[in-house]
């Protein structure tokens, strides 16, 4: 790929995240797709290919993404369905960019949506190639795994519960400025710490919830972008990696004595190398924040700080909207919840808004470079670097 800016995002769309009992997952995906097409100023008939992501479509809880052709139009468009855990949307964007860079297509749609049941994510171990015993121990319940991993990290690197509360409070403050967010009430740090303990050290208001929503982008060859829009966003790099032997992942049935880096480390490193951009050049950051520990761990894994530095960074407000490294400016997963197929594209949508200067009350000052990272079971991470 040579680090060339040869793919551009020319249209973005989103269906608000939350709970919508009168809508299907497909309804929300179609809404996001139509909004992205309108934003790009293109018709569905102009789209040469599409990639869609949904976890629910593989588990019988929603329609497959390619079913939306019945709503958008039966044009014969090649449409690929993707499911890759919480990295589904990042994977879909990666496939779309690869298709354009390979010269197969010039203009495409990437869309993701989902509609998950209430409660915590609690998948079937068999779907991850694990035995029933893994579920019987409770480790398929994501809140329990996240808490255990975080306890070890806090112990090893001196992270306090106050820092967890500060990260969650930031998420809700940012979401209060985001009309598409689910949970827009700003909770104080004290209220977050006092909320019901679910899995030590994670309280109820620290954890993201399964949610509903959709998001979409229109991509094209970069040299064609200004034919469609005056404010294209360029995909400088996109990368994806799976877990290595010895990495501590959400569906790892055991841990060898020698620990290996998680997939976000390799994905971020590849992304920055491809883009030819330094971490210090990034103006707005989106990372997976299934709970506050995920945000602080992924910041270190992606190279924005060293392990343990998060305590001081968060305390001095470095990750706030007007800080030197704004993180999860739209409220992240904690406040938006997670419809898995749409989650990574929500990150892309937010960074595009920021780079276009259209983020309203949560606008970062004159950003030029954005970074996104998603992480999903059983241990996969996808990253992007976007520029204007």
HUMOTA-V431963 format. One record per backbone hydrogen bond with DSSP energy under -1.0 kcal/mol. NH is the residue of the N-H (numbers start at 1). CO is the residue of the C=O. If there is no record, write none. Layout:
nh=NH co=CO
nh=NH co=CO
This chain:
nh=4 co=1
nh=6 co=4
nh=8 co=220
nh=9 co=233
nh=10 co=218
nh=11 co=218
nh=13 co=216
nh=15 co=214
nh=17 co=180
nh=18 co=212
nh=23 co=20
nh=28 co=24
nh=29 co=25
nh=30 co=26
nh=31 co=27
nh=32 co=28
nh=33 co=29
nh=34 co=30
nh=35 co=31
nh=36 co=32
nh=37 co=33
nh=38 co=34
nh=39 co=35
nh=40 co=36
nh=41 co=37
nh=42 co=37
nh=46 co=43
nh=47 co=44
nh=48 co=107
nh=50 co=78
nh=51 co=109
nh=52 co=80
nh=53 co=111
nh=54 co=82
nh=58 co=55
nh=61 co=56
nh=62 co=56
nh=67 co=64
nh=68 co=65
nh=69 co=66
nh=70 co=67
nh=71 co=68
nh=72 co=68
nh=73 co=69
nh=75 co=73
nh=80 co=50
nh=82 co=52
nh=87 co=84
nh=88 co=85
nh=91 co=87
nh=92 co=88
nh=93 co=89
nh=94 co=90
nh=95 co=91
nh=96 co=92
nh=97 co=93
nh=98 co=94
nh=99 co=95
nh=100 co=96
nh=101 co=97
nh=102 co=98
nh=103 co=100
nh=104 co=99
nh=108 co=219
nh=109 co=49
nh=110 co=217
nh=111 co=51
nh=112 co=215
nh=113 co=53
nh=114 co=213
nh=116 co=211
nh=127 co=124
nh=128 co=125
nh=129 co=126
nh=130 co=125
nh=134 co=131
nh=136 co=132
nh=137 co=133
nh=138 co=135
nh=139 co=134
nh=141 co=138
nh=142 co=121
nh=144 co=141
nh=145 co=141
nh=146 co=142
nh=147 co=143
nh=148 co=144
nh=149 co=145
nh=150 co=146
nh=151 co=147
nh=152 co=148
nh=153 co=149
nh=154 co=150
nh=155 co=151
nh=156 co=152
nh=157 co=153
nh=158 co=154
nh=159 co=154
nh=164 co=160
nh=165 co=161
nh=166 co=162
nh=167 co=163
nh=168 co=164
nh=169 co=165
nh=170 co=166
nh=171 co=167
nh=172 co=168
nh=173 co=169
nh=174 co=170
nh=175 co=171
nh=176 co=172
nh=177 co=174
nh=178 co=175
nh=181 co=178
nh=183 co=335
nh=192 co=188
nh=193 co=189
nh=194 co=190
nh=198 co=202
nh=199 co=202
nh=202 co=199
nh=204 co=196
nh=206 co=203
nh=208 co=290
nh=211 co=338
nh=212 co=18
nh=213 co=114
nh=214 co=15
nh=215 co=112
nh=216 co=13
nh=217 co=110
nh=218 co=11
nh=219 co=108
nh=220 co=8
nh=221 co=106
nh=222 co=6
nh=224 co=221
nh=225 co=222
nh=227 co=224
nh=228 co=225
nh=229 co=225
nh=233 co=9
nh=234 co=387
nh=235 co=7
nh=236 co=234
nh=236 co=385
nh=237 co=385
nh=239 co=383
nh=241 co=381
nh=243 co=379
nh=247 co=244
nh=249 co=247
nh=252 co=249
nh=260 co=246
nh=265 co=262
nh=267 co=263
nh=268 co=264
nh=269 co=265
nh=270 co=266
nh=271 co=267
nh=272 co=268
nh=273 co=269
nh=274 co=270
nh=275 co=271
nh=276 co=272
nh=277 co=272
nh=281 co=278
nh=282 co=279
nh=283 co=369
nh=284 co=369
nh=285 co=326
nh=286 co=371
nh=294 co=291
nh=295 co=291
nh=296 co=292
nh=297 co=293
nh=298 co=294
nh=299 co=295
nh=300 co=296
nh=301 co=297
nh=302 co=298
nh=303 co=300
nh=304 co=299
nh=309 co=306
nh=313 co=309
nh=314 co=310
nh=315 co=311
nh=316 co=312
nh=317 co=314
nh=318 co=313
nh=320 co=317
nh=323 co=320
nh=325 co=318
nh=327 co=319
nh=328 co=285
nh=331 co=328
nh=335 co=331
nh=336 co=332
nh=337 co=333
nh=338 co=209
nh=342 co=339
nh=343 co=339
nh=346 co=342
nh=347 co=343
nh=348 co=344
nh=349 co=345
nh=350 co=346
nh=351 co=347
nh=352 co=348
nh=353 co=349
nh=354 co=350
nh=355 co=351
nh=356 co=352
nh=357 co=354
nh=358 co=353
nh=362 co=359
nh=363 co=360
nh=370 co=386
nh=371 co=284
nh=372 co=384
nh=373 co=286
nh=374 co=382
nh=376 co=380
nh=379 co=376
nh=380 co=376
nh=381 co=241
nh=382 co=374
nh=383 co=239
nh=384 co=372
nh=385 co=237
nh=386 co=370
nh=387 co=234
nh=388 co=368
